[in-house]
């Protein structure tokens, strides 16, 4: 997996280490410092971050049809995701690759938490272990990232 450093250089992460896994899940000390900074430095705006969001970009498993991929994601994986502790909201977003072939991903998930502490606690749970064990059943790759959500227009 490639990750840009703060200087824009590519670095390769060994996914077998605990530190690498924590970076992947957005729970490394470096990620936590970045989130804390982002919360306090809003560059003069009055908006405040309301949630910490974990986004996972997914590529479907080779040989799986779009329908099989979506069926597994919605009916198996999403049901496991519902069980994550401290989860506030969960959305599955399917991308039609015939319309958007340049995107390179078949979909993305969005998981909302009240705080990064809640995200870390959630991904340290038995429910998260079960959820992550299901990933190879329908995807060849998942690229997670953590973002702060600043709502501009409410529902």
C-alpha positions in Angstrom: 0.0 0.0 0.0 1.3 3.5 -0.8 0.8 6.5 1.4 2.0 10.0 0.9 4.1 11.5 3.6 3.6 15.1 4.7 6.3 16.0 2.2 4.5 14.3 -0.7 6.9 11.5 -1.1 5.5 8.0 -1.5 6.4 5.5 1.2 5.4 1.9 1.3 3.8 0.5 4.4 4.4 -3.1 5.6 0.9 -4.2 6.5 2.2 -7.0 8.8 3.1 -4.5 11.6 0.8 -3.3 14.3 1.8 0.3 13.5 0.9 -0.2 9.8 -2.4 -1.7 10.7 -3.2 1.3 13.0 -2.3 3.7 10.1 -4.6 1.8 7.8 -7.5 2.1 10.3 -6.7 5.7 11.0 -5.6 5.0 14.6 -1.9 5.7 14.5 -0.5 8.4 16.7 0.3 10.4 13.5 -3.3 10.1 12.3 -4.6 11.1 15.8 -2.4 14.2 15.9 -3.7 15.2 12.4 -7.3 14.7 13.5 -6.7 16.7 16.7 -5.1 19.5 14.7 -7.9 19.5 12.2 -10.5 19.9 14.9 -8.9 23.0 16.3 -7.6 24.7 13.1 -10.7 25.5 11.1 -9.0 28.3 9.3 -11.4 31.0 10.4 -14.6 29.2 9.7 -17.4 28.9 12.2 -18.2 25.4 11.2 -17.3 22.6 13.6 -16.6 19.0 12.8 -19.5 16.9 14.0 -18.2 13.4 13.3 -15.1 11.4 12.7 -15.8 9.4 9.5 -14.0 6.3 8.4 -14.2 5.8 4.6 -13.2 2.6 2.9 -12.7 2.4 -0.8 -13.3 -1.1 -2.1 -12.5 -3.2 -5.2 -14.7 -6.2 -5.7 -13.2 -9.7 -5.7 -12.0 -11.0 -9.0 -14.6 -13.1 -10.8 -17.5 -11.6 -8.8 -20.3 -9.8 -10.7 -21.5 -6.4 -9.7 -24.7 -8.0 -8.4 -22.9 -10.6 -6.3 -20.5 -8.0 -4.9 -23.4 -5.7 -4.0 -25.5 -8.5 -2.6 -22.7 -9.7 -0.3 -21.8 -6.2 0.8 -25.4 -5.3 1.7 -26.7 -8.6 3.0 -23.6 -10.0 4.8 -20.9 -7.4 5.4 -23.2 -4.5 6.2 -25.1 -6.6 8.7 -21.8 -7.3 10.4 -21.0 -3.6 10.3 -24.2 -2.7 12.0 -22.9 -4.4 15.1 -19.9 -2.2 15.6 -20.0 -0.5 19.0 -20.3 3.3 19.1 -21.2 3.5 15.4 -23.5 6.4 14.7 -24.2 5.9 11.0 -23.2 3.6 8.3 -23.6 4.0 4.5 -22.7 1.8 1.6 -22.1 3.5 -1.8 -21.9 1.4 -5.0 -20.1 2.9 -8.0 -21.3 2.0 -11.5 -17.9 1.4 -13.1 -19.5 1.4 -16.6 -20.4 5.1 -16.0 -17.3 6.0 -14.0 -14.4 3.7 -15.2 -11.7 6.3 -14.3 -12.7 6.1 -10.6 -10.9 2.8 -10.1 -13.0 1.6 -7.2 -16.3 -0.4 -7.1 -17.7 1.4 -4.0 -17.0 3.0 -0.7 -18.3 2.7 2.8 -18.8 5.6 5.3 -18.9 4.9 9.0 -19.5 7.8 11.4 -18.3 8.0 15.0 -18.7 10.8 17.6 -14.9 10.9 18.2 -11.7 9.3 17.2 -11.7 7.5 20.6 -15.0 5.9 19.7 -13.5 4.9 16.3 -10.4 3.3 17.9 -12.6 1.5 20.5 -14.9 0.2 17.8 -12.1 -1.1 15.6 -10.6 -2.8 18.6 -13.7 -4.8 19.3 -14.6 -8.5 18.6 -17.3 -7.2 16.2 -14.7 -5.3 14.1 -12.6 -8.5 14.0 -15.5 -10.4 12.6 -16.3 -7.5 10.1 -12.7 -7.4 8.9 -12.5 -11.2 8.5 -15.3 -10.9 6.0 -13.5 -8.4 3.7 -11.7 -11.1 1.6 -15.0 -12.8 0.9 -16.1 -10.0 -1.5 -13.2 -7.6 -2.1 -9.6 -7.8 -3.3 -8.6 -4.4 -1.7 -9.9 -1.9 0.7 -8.2 1.5 1.2 -9.4 3.1 4.4 -9.1 6.7 5.4 -10.3 8.8 8.2 -11.9 12.3 7.8 -13.6 14.9 9.8 -17.0 15.8 8.6 -18.0 19.5 8.5 -21.7 19.7 7.4 -22.4 22.6 5.2 -26.1 22.0 4.5 -28.1 19.9 7.0 -30.7 17.3 6.3 
